[in-house]
Every structure is written in structure tokens, then in C-alpha cells.
Amino acid sequence: MPARELQDQLNTLREQLEQNPPLSLEEREHLQTLMGQIDAQIKLETATQDASLADGVNLAVERFELDHPGIAGTLRNIVQTLGNIGI
């Protein structure tokens, strides 16, 4: 089930953040907000489109791409999974 895959990717992102990469407080708060939104979407288990969530994750990919490629890669996986479940 794609929602389970999304949850796994979200857990991977949380694990990456627990390793304390060199992120500013603003970057960390931005990711925490996105993770909360993703988590809420998973809990709703809805297939309705929420383009703002996917757009927000895409923007985060661009933001973290150069300095934090591991985090950006996980975020790309999240975008792909969101697309697979119709979000």
C-alpha cells in the first residue's frame, strides 16, 4: 500500500534528522512542518488531491538539494509516493 510506503519514507526522513545534520533552525522547522502535514495526510487516508502538500515537498527538495542531498532524496521519494496515491 502506498500510504505504508509513504510512512516508511517519512520515518527515514525522521531518522536522518535525528542524526543532526547541519541544518539551521529555520530549515529544521520547515521540515518538521512538512512532516506534520504529510503525517496528517497519511492519517486521513484520503485519495483527494492536495497539490499544496506535493508543492511544499517539491519546494523542500529544491531547498535541500545542494547542501543535504540525502534529505532531498528522501523528500523526492515522498513526492513520488504522494503522486502514486493521487495526492
PDB file of N, CA, C and O in Angstrom:
ATOM      1  N   MET A   1       0.845  -1.182   0.000  1.00  0.00           N
ATOM      2  CA  MET A   1       0.000   0.000   0.000  1.00  0.00           C
ATOM      3  C   MET A   1       0.886   1.239   0.000  1.00  0.00           C
ATOM      4  O   MET A   1       1.820   1.335   0.796  1.00  0.00           O
ATOM      5  N   PRO A   2       0.596   2.195  -0.896  1.00  0.00           N
ATOM      6  CA  PRO A   2       1.437   3.389  -0.972  1.00  0.00           C
ATOM      7  C   PRO A   2       1.490   4.200   0.318  1.00  0.00           C
ATOM      8  O   PRO A   2       2.526   4.795   0.616  1.00  0.00           O
ATOM      9  N   ALA A   3       0.405   4.244   1.093  1.00  0.00           N
ATOM     10  CA  ALA A   3       0.434   5.007   2.343  1.00  0.00           C
ATOM     11  C   ALA A   3       1.468   4.427   3.295  1.00  0.00           C
ATOM     12  O   ALA A   3       2.145   5.173   4.003  1.00  0.00           O
ATOM     13  N   ARG A   4       1.598   3.121   3.320  1.00  0.00           N
ATOM     14  CA  ARG A   4       2.601   2.477   4.172  1.00  0.00           C
ATOM     15  C   ARG A   4       4.012   2.843   3.696  1.00  0.00           C
ATOM     16  O   ARG A   4       4.913   3.088   4.499  1.00  0.00           O
ATOM     17  N   GLU A   5       4.178   2.874   2.368  1.00  0.00           N
ATOM     18  CA  GLU A   5       5.470   3.261   1.807  1.00  0.00           C
ATOM     19  C   GLU A   5       5.795   4.709   2.167  1.00  0.00           C
ATOM     20  O   GLU A   5       6.934   5.039   2.498  1.00  0.00           O
ATOM     21  N   LEU A   6       4.787   5.557   2.097  1.00  0.00           N
ATOM     22  CA  LEU A   6       4.972   6.966   2.467  1.00  0.00           C
ATOM     23  C   LEU A   6       5.361   7.083   3.938  1.00  0.00           C
ATOM     24  O   LEU A   6       6.239   7.873   4.286  1.00  0.00           O
ATOM     25  N   GLN A   7       4.718   6.307   4.795  1.00  0.00           N
ATOM     26  CA  GLN A   7       5.051   6.319   6.222  1.00  0.00           C
ATOM     27  C   GLN A   7       6.493   5.874   6.437  1.00  0.00           C
ATOM     28  O   GLN A   7       7.208   6.455   7.254  1.00  0.00           O
ATOM     29  N   ASP A   8       6.926   4.842   5.706  1.00  0.00           N
ATOM     30  CA  ASP A   8       8.311   4.369   5.808  1.00  0.00           C
ATOM     31  C   ASP A   8       9.295   5.464   5.401  1.00  0.00           C
ATOM     32  O   ASP A   8      10.328   5.652   6.045  1.00  0.00           O
ATOM     33  N   GLN A   9       8.967   6.184   4.326  1.00  0.00           N
ATOM     34  CA  GLN A   9       9.845   7.259   3.869  1.00  0.00           C
ATOM     35  C   GLN A   9       9.873   8.410   4.867  1.00  0.00           C
ATOM     36  O   GLN A   9      10.910   9.036   5.084  1.00  0.00           O
ATOM     37  N   LEU A  10       8.732   8.676   5.463  1.00  0.00           N
ATOM     38  CA  LEU A  10       8.663   9.716   6.484  1.00  0.00           C
ATOM     39  C   LEU A  10       9.511   9.316   7.692  1.00  0.00           C
ATOM     40  O   LEU A  10      10.194  10.154   8.281  1.00  0.00           O
ATOM     41  N   ASN A  11       9.467   8.051   8.052  1.00  0.00           N
ATOM     42  CA  ASN A  11      10.302   7.554   9.152  1.00  0.00           C
ATOM     43  C   ASN A  11      11.781   7.675   8.806  1.00  0.00           C
ATOM     44  O   ASN A  11      12.596   8.002   9.669  1.00  0.00           O
ATOM     45  N   THR A  12      12.132   7.413   7.548  1.00  0.00           N
ATOM     46  CA  THR A  12      13.524   7.558   7.106  1.00  0.00           C
ATOM     47  C   THR A  12      13.966   9.008   7.246  1.00  0.00           C
ATOM     48  O   THR A  12      15.077   9.280   7.700  1.00  0.00           O
ATOM     49  N   LEU A  13      13.100   9.936   6.859  1.00  0.00           N
ATOM     50  CA  LEU A  13      13.429  11.356   6.989  1.00  0.00           C
ATOM     51  C   LEU A  13      13.619  11.725   8.450  1.00  0.00           C
ATOM     52  O   LEU A  13      14.544  12.465   8.786  1.00  0.00           O
ATOM     53  N   ARG A  14      12.758  11.221   9.320  1.00  0.00           N
ATOM     54  CA  ARG A  14      12.909  11.490  10.762  1.00  0.00           C
ATOM     55  C   ARG A  14      14.248  10.955  11.281  1.00  0.00           C
ATOM     56  O   ARG A  14      14.926  11.617  12.067  1.00  0.00           O
ATOM     57  N   GLU A  15      14.620   9.756  10.835  1.00  0.00           N
ATOM     58  CA  GLU A  15      15.904   9.175  11.253  1.00  0.00           C
ATOM     59  C   GLU A  15      17.068  10.038  10.780  1.00  0.00           C
ATOM     60  O   GLU A  15      18.040  10.233  11.510  1.00  0.00           O
ATOM     61  N   GLN A  16      16.968  10.553   9.561  1.00  0.00           N
ATOM     62  CA  GLN A  16      18.025  11.417   9.045  1.00  0.00           C
ATOM     63  C   GLN A  16      18.149  12.680   9.890  1.00  0.00           C
ATOM     64  O   GLN A  16      19.257  13.141  10.165  1.00  0.00           O
ATOM     65  N   LEU A  17      17.025  13.232  10.295  1.00  0.00           N
ATOM     66  CA  LEU A  17      17.043  14.446  11.113  1.00  0.00           C
ATOM     67  C   LEU A  17      17.574  14.163  12.514  1.00  0.00           C
ATOM     68  O   LEU A  17      18.185  15.033  13.134  1.00  0.00           O
ATOM     69  N   GLU A  18      17.345  12.957  13.014  1.00  0.00           N
ATOM     70  CA  GLU A  18      17.858  12.591  14.340  1.00  0.00           C
ATOM     71  C   GLU A  18      19.380  12.514  14.347  1.00  0.00           C
ATOM     72  O   GLU A  18      20.001  12.593  15.407  1.00  0.00           O
ATOM     73  N   GLN A  19      19.982  12.359  13.173  1.00  0.00           N
ATOM     74  CA  GLN A  19      21.444  12.318  13.078  1.00  0.00           C
ATOM     75  C   GLN A  19      22.035  13.718  13.119  1.00  0.00           C
ATOM     76  O   GLN A  19      23.241  13.897  12.950  1.00  0.00           O
ATOM     77  N   ASN A  20      21.179  14.707  13.344  1.00  0.00           N
ATOM     78  CA  ASN A  20      21.576  16.105  13.490  1.00  0.00           C
ATOM     79  C   ASN A  20      22.453  16.626  12.356  1.00  0.00           C
ATOM     80  O   ASN A  20      23.582  17.064  12.581  1.00  0.00           O
ATOM     81  N   PRO A  21      21.911  16.574  11.109  1.00  0.00           N
ATOM     82  CA  PRO A  21      22.681  17.190  10.024  1.00  0.00           C
ATOM     83  C   PRO A  21      22.775  18.694  10.280  1.00  0.00           C
ATOM     84  O   PRO A  21      21.964  19.250  11.021  1.00  0.00           O
ATOM     85  N   PRO A  22      23.753  19.344   9.674  1.00  0.00           N
ATOM     86  CA  PRO A  22      23.936  20.777   9.921  1.00  0.00           C
ATOM     87  C   PRO A  22      22.828  21.607   9.268  1.00  0.00           C
ATOM     88  O   PRO A  22      23.024  22.179   8.195  1.00  0.00           O
ATOM     89  N   LEU A  23      21.677  21.668   9.914  1.00  0.00           N
ATOM     90  CA  LEU A  23      20.551  22.459   9.430  1.00  0.00           C
ATOM     91  C   LEU A  23      20.347  23.657  10.336  1.00  0.00           C
ATOM     92  O   LEU A  23      20.585  23.602  11.542  1.00  0.00           O
ATOM     93  N   SER A  24      19.898  24.746   9.718  1.00  0.00           N
ATOM     94  CA  SER A  24      19.558  25.897  10.537  1.00  0.00           C
ATOM     95  C   SER A  24      18.245  25.601  11.248  1.00  0.00           C
ATOM     96  O   SER A  24      17.528  24.668  10.886  1.00  0.00           O
ATOM     97  N   LEU A  25      17.939  26.397  12.253  1.00  0.00           N
ATOM     98  CA  LEU A  25      16.678  26.239  12.979  1.00  0.00           C
ATOM     99  C   LEU A  25      15.502  26.410  12.018  1.00  0.00           C
ATOM    100  O   LEU A  25      14.516  25.680  12.112  1.00  0.00           O
ATOM    101  N   GLU A  26      15.600  27.357  11.108  1.00  0.00           N
ATOM    102  CA  GLU A  26      14.535  27.591  10.125  1.00  0.00           C
ATOM    103  C   GLU A  26      14.339  26.370   9.224  1.00  0.00           C
ATOM    104  O   GLU A  26      13.206  25.969   8.958  1.00  0.00           O
ATOM    105  N   GLU A  27      15.440  25.781   8.755  1.00  0.00           N
ATOM    106  CA  GLU A  27      15.343  24.598   7.900  1.00  0.00           C
ATOM    107  C   GLU A  27      14.713  23.427   8.656  1.00  0.00           C
ATOM    108  O   GLU A  27      13.858  22.716   8.127  1.00  0.00           O
ATOM    109  N   ARG A  28      15.144  23.245   9.884  1.00  0.00           N
ATOM    110  CA  ARG A  28      14.616  22.150  10.709  1.00  0.00           C
ATOM    111  C   ARG A  28      13.114  22.350  10.962  1.00  0.00           C
ATOM    112  O   ARG A  28      12.338  21.396  10.887  1.00  0.00           O
ATOM    113  N   GLU A  29      12.711  23.582  11.260  1.00  0.00           N
ATOM    114  CA  GLU A  29      11.298  23.870  11.498  1.00  0.00           C
ATOM    115  C   GLU A  29      10.479  23.663  10.230  1.00  0.00           C
ATOM    116  O   GLU A  29       9.354  23.167  10.288  1.00  0.00           O
ATOM    117  N   HIS A  30      11.040  24.041   9.092  1.00  0.00           N
ATOM    118  CA  HIS A  30      10.361  23.850   7.809  1.00  0.00           C
ATOM    119  C   HIS A  30      10.103  22.358   7.571  1.00  0.00           C
ATOM    120  O   HIS A  30       8.999  21.964   7.197  1.00  0.00           O
ATOM    121  N   LEU A  31      11.126  21.543   7.790  1.00  0.00           N
ATOM    122  CA  LEU A  31      10.963  20.099   7.603  1.00  0.00           C
ATOM    123  C   LEU A  31       9.977  19.516   8.607  1.00  0.00           C
ATOM    124  O   LEU A  31       9.190  18.638   8.253  1.00  0.00           O
ATOM    125  N   GLN A  32      10.004  19.982   9.843  1.00  0.00           N
ATOM    126  CA  GLN A  32       9.063  19.492  10.851  1.00  0.00           C
ATOM    127  C   GLN A  32       7.622  19.815  10.445  1.00  0.00           C
ATOM    128  O   GLN A  32       6.723  18.993  10.624  1.00  0.00           O
ATOM    129  N   THR A  33       7.412  21.006   9.903  1.00  0.00           N
ATOM    130  CA  THR A  33       6.083  21.397   9.443  1.00  0.00           C
ATOM    131  C   THR A  33       5.623  20.498   8.300  1.00  0.00           C
ATOM    132  O   THR A  33       4.492  20.011   8.294  1.00  0.00           O
ATOM    133  N   LEU A  34       6.517  20.284   7.332  1.00  0.00           N
ATOM    134  CA  LEU A  34       6.175  19.403   6.211  1.00  0.00           C
ATOM    135  C   LEU A  34       5.868  17.990   6.686  1.00  0.00           C
ATOM    136  O   LEU A  34       4.915  17.366   6.219  1.00  0.00           O
ATOM    137  N   MET A  35       6.677  17.484   7.616  1.00  0.00           N
ATOM    138  CA  MET A  35       6.450  16.131   8.119  1.00  0.00           C
ATOM    139  C   MET A  35       5.110  16.039   8.828  1.00  0.00           C
ATOM    140  O   MET A  35       4.419  15.025   8.724  1.00  0.00           O
ATOM    141  N   GLY A  36       4.739  17.085   9.543  1.00  0.00           N
ATOM    142  CA  GLY A  36       3.438  17.104  10.197  1.00  0.00           C
ATOM    143  C   GLY A  36       2.300  17.071   9.191  1.00  0.00           C
ATOM    144  O   GLY A  36       1.296  16.391   9.400  1.00  0.00           O
ATOM    145  N   GLN A  37       2.462  17.810   8.096  1.00  0.00           N
ATOM    146  CA  GLN A  37       1.439  17.827   7.049  1.00  0.00           C
ATOM    147  C   GLN A  37       1.325  16.459   6.379  1.00  0.00           C
ATOM    148  O   GLN A  37       0.225  15.976   6.112  1.00  0.00           O
ATOM    149  N   ILE A  38       2.459  15.853   6.116  1.00  0.00           N
ATOM    150  CA  ILE A  38       2.463  14.520   5.498  1.00  0.00           C
ATOM    151  C   ILE A  38       1.830  13.514   6.438  1.00  0.00           C
ATOM    152  O   ILE A  38       1.019  12.686   6.023  1.00  0.00           O
ATOM    153  N   ASP A  39       2.201  13.590   7.696  1.00  0.00           N
ATOM    154  CA  ASP A  39       1.649  12.682   8.699  1.00  0.00           C
ATOM    155  C   ASP A  39       0.130  12.836   8.788  1.00  0.00           C
ATOM    156  O   ASP A  39      -0.589  11.841   8.881  1.00  0.00           O
ATOM    157  N   ALA A  40      -0.356  14.067   8.759  1.00  0.00           N
ATOM    158  CA  ALA A  40      -1.799  14.308   8.811  1.00  0.00           C
ATOM    159  C   ALA A  40      -2.487  13.722   7.587  1.00  0.00           C
ATOM    160  O   ALA A  40      -3.584  13.172   7.689  1.00  0.00           O
ATOM    161  N   GLN A  41      -1.848  13.839   6.442  1.00  0.00           N
ATOM    162  CA  GLN A  41      -2.423  13.296   5.210  1.00  0.00           C
ATOM    163  C   GLN A  41      -2.494  11.774   5.285  1.00  0.00           C
ATOM    164  O   GLN A  41      -3.479  11.176   4.851  1.00  0.00           O
ATOM    165  N   ILE A  42      -1.474  11.157   5.821  1.00  0.00           N
ATOM    166  CA  ILE A  42      -1.479   9.700   5.970  1.00  0.00           C
ATOM    167  C   ILE A  42      -2.623   9.279   6.882  1.00  0.00           C
ATOM    168  O   ILE A  42      -3.335   8.317   6.594  1.00  0.00           O
ATOM    169  N   LYS A  43      -2.795   9.999   7.974  1.00  0.00           N
ATOM    170  CA  LYS A  43      -3.844   9.659   8.932  1.00  0.00           C
ATOM    171  C   LYS A  43      -5.233   9.809   8.326  1.00  0.00           C
ATOM    172  O   LYS A  43      -6.145   9.061   8.676  1.00  0.00           O
ATOM    173  N   LEU A  44      -5.399  10.752   7.436  1.00  0.00           N
ATOM    174  CA  LEU A  44      -6.696  10.936   6.790  1.00  0.00           C
ATOM    175  C   LEU A  44      -6.996   9.809   5.797  1.00  0.00           C
ATOM    176  O   LEU A  44      -8.150   9.502   5.499  1.00  0.00           O
ATOM    177  N   GLU A  45      -5.912   9.205   5.296  1.00  0.00           N
ATOM    178  CA  GLU A  45      -6.023   8.129   4.305  1.00  0.00           C
ATOM    179  C   GLU A  45      -7.003   8.494   3.208  1.00  0.00           C
ATOM    180  O   GLU A  45      -7.913   7.738   2.870  1.00  0.00           O
ATOM    181  N   THR A  46      -6.786   9.663   2.675  1.00  0.00           N
ATOM    182  CA  THR A  46      -7.670  10.125   1.615  1.00  0.00           C
ATOM    183  C   THR A  46      -6.923  10.162   0.298  1.00  0.00           C
ATOM    184  O   THR A  46      -5.715  10.397   0.258  1.00  0.00           O
ATOM    185  N   ALA A  47      -7.639   9.932  -0.752  1.00  0.00           N
ATOM    186  CA  ALA A  47      -7.027   9.969  -2.073  1.00  0.00           C
ATOM    187  C   ALA A  47      -7.340  11.275  -2.785  1.00  0.00           C
ATOM    188  O   ALA A  47      -7.055  11.410  -3.975  1.00  0.00           O
ATOM    189  N   THR A  48      -7.911  12.221  -2.091  1.00  0.00           N
ATOM    190  CA  THR A  48      -8.189  13.505  -2.715  1.00  0.00           C
ATOM    191  C   THR A  48      -6.887  14.238  -2.955  1.00  0.00           C
ATOM    192  O   THR A  48      -5.930  14.108  -2.191  1.00  0.00           O
ATOM    193  N   GLN A  49      -6.868  14.990  -4.000  1.00  0.00           N
ATOM    194  CA  GLN A  49      -5.635  15.695  -4.321  1.00  0.00           C
ATOM    195  C   GLN A  49      -5.440  16.894  -3.410  1.00  0.00           C
ATOM    196  O   GLN A  49      -6.358  17.676  -3.163  1.00  0.00           O
ATOM    197  N   ASP A  50      -4.229  17.011  -2.926  1.00  0.00           N
ATOM    198  CA  ASP A  50      -3.832  18.180  -2.146  1.00  0.00           C
ATOM    199  C   ASP A  50      -2.526  18.675  -2.757  1.00  0.00           C
ATOM    200  O   ASP A  50      -1.438  18.369  -2.270  1.00  0.00           O
ATOM    201  N   ALA A  51      -2.657  19.434  -3.817  1.00  0.00           N
ATOM    202  CA  ALA A  51      -1.488  19.894  -4.558  1.00  0.00           C
ATOM    203  C   ALA A  51      -0.549  20.713  -3.688  1.00  0.00           C
ATOM    204  O   ALA A  51       0.660  20.711  -3.917  1.00  0.00           O
ATOM    205  N   SER A  52      -1.083  21.414  -2.694  1.00  0.00           N
ATOM    206  CA  SER A  52      -0.221  22.256  -1.875  1.00  0.00           C
ATOM    207  C   SER A  52       0.788  21.419  -1.082  1.00  0.00           C
ATOM    208  O   SER A  52       1.913  21.864  -0.855  1.00  0.00           O
ATOM    209  N   LEU A  53       0.400  20.223  -0.664  1.00  0.00           N
ATOM    210  CA  LEU A  53       1.326  19.353   0.065  1.00  0.00           C
ATOM    211  C   LEU A  53       2.459  18.910  -0.864  1.00  0.00           C
ATOM    212  O   LEU A  53       3.634  19.017  -0.514  1.00  0.00           O
ATOM    213  N   ALA A  54       2.097  18.413  -2.049  1.00  0.00           N
ATOM    214  CA  ALA A  54       3.116  17.978  -3.007  1.00  0.00           C
ATOM    215  C   ALA A  54       4.010  19.153  -3.406  1.00  0.00           C
ATOM    216  O   ALA A  54       5.226  19.000  -3.526  1.00  0.00           O
ATOM    217  N   ASP A  55       3.404  20.325  -3.612  1.00  0.00           N
ATOM    218  CA  ASP A  55       4.190  21.503  -3.973  1.00  0.00           C
ATOM    219  C   ASP A  55       5.159  21.878  -2.857  1.00  0.00           C
ATOM    220  O   ASP A  55       6.307  22.237  -3.117  1.00  0.00           O
ATOM    221  N   GLY A  56       4.693  21.793  -1.620  1.00  0.00           N
ATOM    222  CA  GLY A  56       5.548  22.114  -0.481  1.00  0.00           C
ATOM    223  C   GLY A  56       6.729  21.169  -0.373  1.00  0.00           C
ATOM    224  O   GLY A  56       7.844  21.591  -0.065  1.00  0.00           O
ATOM    225  N   VAL A  57       6.485  19.890  -0.626  1.00  0.00           N
ATOM    226  CA  VAL A  57       7.579  18.915  -0.564  1.00  0.00           C
ATOM    227  C   VAL A  57       8.540  19.167  -1.724  1.00  0.00           C
ATOM    228  O   VAL A  57       9.755  19.095  -1.543  1.00  0.00           O
ATOM    229  N   ASN A  58       8.007  19.462  -2.920  1.00  0.00           N
ATOM    230  CA  ASN A  58       8.872  19.770  -4.060  1.00  0.00           C
ATOM    231  C   ASN A  58       9.758  20.979  -3.783  1.00  0.00           C
ATOM    232  O   ASN A  58      10.938  20.985  -4.134  1.00  0.00           O
ATOM    233  N   LEU A  59       9.190  21.992  -3.159  1.00  0.00           N
ATOM    234  CA  LEU A  59       9.999  23.167  -2.807  1.00  0.00           C
ATOM    235  C   LEU A  59      11.094  22.800  -1.809  1.00  0.00           C
ATOM    236  O   LEU A  59      12.209  23.317  -1.876  1.00  0.00           O
ATOM    237  N   ALA A  60      10.764  21.907  -0.889  1.00  0.00           N
ATOM    238  CA  ALA A  60      11.772  21.470   0.084  1.00  0.00           C
ATOM    239  C   ALA A  60      12.891  20.706  -0.614  1.00  0.00           C
ATOM    240  O   ALA A  60      14.057  20.841  -0.242  1.00  0.00           O
ATOM    241  N   VAL A  61      12.549  19.904  -1.623  1.00  0.00           N
ATOM    242  CA  VAL A  61      13.581  19.186  -2.389  1.00  0.00           C
ATOM    243  C   VAL A  61      14.561  20.194  -2.968  1.00  0.00           C
ATOM    244  O   VAL A  61      15.775  20.039  -2.839  1.00  0.00           O
ATOM    245  N   GLU A  62      14.026  21.225  -3.607  1.00  0.00           N
ATOM    246  CA  GLU A  62      14.893  22.252  -4.198  1.00  0.00           C
ATOM    247  C   GLU A  62      15.742  22.945  -3.142  1.00  0.00           C
ATOM    248  O   GLU A  62      16.912  23.247  -3.376  1.00  0.00           O
ATOM    249  N   ARG A  63      15.159  23.189  -2.000  1.00  0.00           N
ATOM    250  CA  ARG A  63      15.856  23.916  -0.934  1.00  0.00           C
ATOM    251  C   ARG A  63      17.021  23.114  -0.346  1.00  0.00           C
ATOM    252  O   ARG A  63      18.067  23.677  -0.024  1.00  0.00           O
ATOM    253  N   PHE A  64      16.836  21.810  -0.208  1.00  0.00           N
ATOM    254  CA  PHE A  64      17.844  20.980   0.462  1.00  0.00           C
ATOM    255  C   PHE A  64      18.757  20.231  -0.505  1.00  0.00           C
ATOM    256  O   PHE A  64      19.698  19.565  -0.075  1.00  0.00           O
ATOM    257  N   GLU A  65      18.489  20.334  -1.802  1.00  0.00           N
ATOM    258  CA  GLU A  65      19.192  19.561  -2.807  1.00  0.00           C
ATOM    259  C   GLU A  65      20.719  19.691  -2.748  1.00  0.00           C
ATOM    260  O   GLU A  65      21.423  18.681  -2.780  1.00  0.00           O
ATOM    261  N   LEU A  66      21.224  20.890  -2.664  1.00  0.00           N
ATOM    262  CA  LEU A  66      22.669  21.099  -2.724  1.00  0.00           C
ATOM    263  C   LEU A  66      23.386  20.761  -1.419  1.00  0.00           C
ATOM    264  O   LEU A  66      24.407  20.072  -1.432  1.00  0.00           O
ATOM    265  N   ASP A  67      22.865  21.236  -0.310  1.00  0.00           N
ATOM    266  CA  ASP A  67      23.569  21.081   0.957  1.00  0.00           C
ATOM    267  C   ASP A  67      23.254  19.785   1.691  1.00  0.00           C
ATOM    268  O   ASP A  67      24.055  19.321   2.503  1.00  0.00           O
ATOM    269  N   HIS A  68      22.093  19.196   1.413  1.00  0.00           N
ATOM    270  CA  HIS A  68      21.666  17.991   2.133  1.00  0.00           C
ATOM    271  C   HIS A  68      21.044  16.996   1.153  1.00  0.00           C
ATOM    272  O   HIS A  68      19.833  16.775   1.180  1.00  0.00           O
ATOM    273  N   PRO A  69      21.876  16.387   0.275  1.00  0.00           N
ATOM    274  CA  PRO A  69      21.338  15.515  -0.767  1.00  0.00           C
ATOM    275  C   PRO A  69      20.596  14.289  -0.235  1.00  0.00           C
ATOM    276  O   PRO A  69      19.669  13.812  -0.889  1.00  0.00           O
ATOM    277  N   GLY A  70      20.972  13.774   0.917  1.00  0.00           N
ATOM    278  CA  GLY A  70      20.269  12.625   1.492  1.00  0.00           C
ATOM    279  C   GLY A  70      18.837  12.974   1.851  1.00  0.00           C
ATOM    280  O   GLY A  70      17.909  12.220   1.561  1.00  0.00           O
ATOM    281  N   ILE A  71      18.669  14.120   2.482  1.00  0.00           N
ATOM    282  CA  ILE A  71      17.329  14.584   2.844  1.00  0.00           C
ATOM    283  C   ILE A  71      16.528  14.867   1.570  1.00  0.00           C
ATOM    284  O   ILE A  71      15.353  14.510   1.486  1.00  0.00           O
ATOM    285  N   ALA A  72      17.151  15.500   0.589  1.00  0.00           N
ATOM    286  CA  ALA A  72      16.458  15.805  -0.666  1.00  0.00           C
ATOM    287  C   ALA A  72      16.022  14.520  -1.361  1.00  0.00           C
ATOM    288  O   ALA A  72      14.929  14.465  -1.925  1.00  0.00           O
ATOM    289  N   GLY A  73      16.854  13.496  -1.329  1.00  0.00           N
ATOM    290  CA  GLY A  73      16.495  12.216  -1.943  1.00  0.00           C
ATOM    291  C   GLY A  73      15.288  11.582  -1.279  1.00  0.00           C
ATOM    292  O   GLY A  73      14.408  11.050  -1.955  1.00  0.00           O
ATOM    293  N   THR A  74      15.247  11.639   0.031  1.00  0.00           N
ATOM    294  CA  THR A  74      14.099  11.096   0.756  1.00  0.00           C
ATOM    295  C   THR A  74      12.847  11.899   0.434  1.00  0.00           C
ATOM    296  O   THR A  74      11.769  11.332   0.254  1.00  0.00           O
ATOM    297  N   LEU A  75      12.990  13.217   0.361  1.00  0.00           N
ATOM    298  CA  LEU A  75      11.847  14.061   0.004  1.00  0.00           C
ATOM    299  C   LEU A  75      11.353  13.757  -1.411  1.00  0.00           C
ATOM    300  O   LEU A  75      10.148  13.783  -1.663  1.00  0.00           O
ATOM    301  N   ARG A  76      12.279  13.469  -2.341  1.00  0.00           N
ATOM    302  CA  ARG A  76      11.871  13.091  -3.705  1.00  0.00           C
ATOM    303  C   ARG A  76      11.048  11.801  -3.679  1.00  0.00           C
ATOM    304  O   ARG A  76      10.049  11.677  -4.388  1.00  0.00           O
ATOM    305  N   ASN A  77      11.479  10.843  -2.853  1.00  0.00           N
ATOM    306  CA  ASN A  77      10.721   9.596  -2.716  1.00  0.00           C
ATOM    307  C   ASN A  77       9.322   9.878  -2.180  1.00  0.00           C
ATOM    308  O   ASN A  77       8.348   9.256  -2.605  1.00  0.00           O
ATOM    309  N   ILE A  78       9.231  10.816  -1.247  1.00  0.00           N
ATOM    310  CA  ILE A  78       7.925  11.179  -0.686  1.00  0.00           C
ATOM    311  C   ILE A  78       7.044  11.787  -1.775  1.00  0.00           C
ATOM    312  O   ILE A  78       5.860  11.461  -1.863  1.00  0.00           O
ATOM    313  N   VAL A  79       7.611  12.674  -2.611  1.00  0.00           N
ATOM    314  CA  VAL A  79       6.840  13.277  -3.709  1.00  0.00           C
ATOM    315  C   VAL A  79       6.321  12.179  -4.637  1.00  0.00           C
ATOM    316  O   VAL A  79       5.162  12.205  -5.053  1.00  0.00           O
ATOM    317  N   GLN A  80       7.180  11.224  -4.955  1.00  0.00           N
ATOM    318  CA  GLN A  80       6.787  10.138  -5.851  1.00  0.00           C
ATOM    319  C   GLN A  80       5.646   9.324  -5.234  1.00  0.00           C
ATOM    320  O   GLN A  80       4.680   8.989  -5.920  1.00  0.00           O
ATOM    321  N   THR A  81       5.754   9.014  -3.972  1.00  0.00           N
ATOM    322  CA  THR A  81       4.717   8.237  -3.302  1.00  0.00           C
ATOM    323  C   THR A  81       3.414   9.019  -3.214  1.00  0.00           C
ATOM    324  O   THR A  81       2.336   8.455  -3.404  1.00  0.00           O
ATOM    325  N   LEU A  82       3.504  10.309  -2.927  1.00  0.00           N
ATOM    326  CA  LEU A  82       2.294  11.142  -2.919  1.00  0.00           C
ATOM    327  C   LEU A  82       1.613  11.084  -4.287  1.00  0.00           C
ATOM    328  O   LEU A  82       0.389  10.980  -4.368  1.00  0.00           O
ATOM    329  N   GLY A  83       2.387  11.149  -5.337  1.00  0.00           N
ATOM    330  CA  GLY A  83       1.826  11.057  -6.680  1.00  0.00           C
ATOM    331  C   GLY A  83       1.171   9.704  -6.933  1.00  0.00           C
ATOM    332  O   GLY A  83       0.115   9.616  -7.558  1.00  0.00           O
ATOM    333  N   ASN A  84       1.812   8.661  -6.439  1.00  0.00           N
ATOM    334  CA  ASN A  84       1.278   7.310  -6.622  1.00  0.00           C
ATOM    335  C   ASN A  84      -0.068   7.111  -5.923  1.00  0.00           C
ATOM    336  O   ASN A  84      -0.896   6.315  -6.368  1.00  0.00           O
ATOM    337  N   ILE A  85      -0.278   7.839  -4.825  1.00  0.00           N
ATOM    338  CA  ILE A  85      -1.557   7.672  -4.108  1.00  0.00           C
ATOM    339  C   ILE A  85      -2.544   8.773  -4.468  1.00  0.00           C
ATOM    340  O   ILE A  85      -3.598   8.909  -3.846  1.00  0.00           O
ATOM    341  N   GLY A  86      -2.187   9.559  -5.484  1.00  0.00           N
ATOM    342  CA  GLY A  86      -3.120  10.539  -6.009  1.00  0.00           C
ATOM    343  C   GLY A  86      -3.158  11.866  -5.279  1.00  0.00           C
ATOM    344  O   GLY A  86      -4.157  12.583  -5.331  1.00  0.00           O
ATOM    345  N   ILE A  87      -2.078  12.193  -4.602  1.00  0.00           N
ATOM    346  CA  ILE A  87      -2.030  13.453  -3.852  1.00  0.00           C
ATOM    347  C   ILE A  87      -1.084  14.404  -4.565  1.00  0.00           C
ATOM    348  O   ILE A  87      -0.886  15.532  -4.112  1.00  0.00           O
TER     349      ILE A  87
END
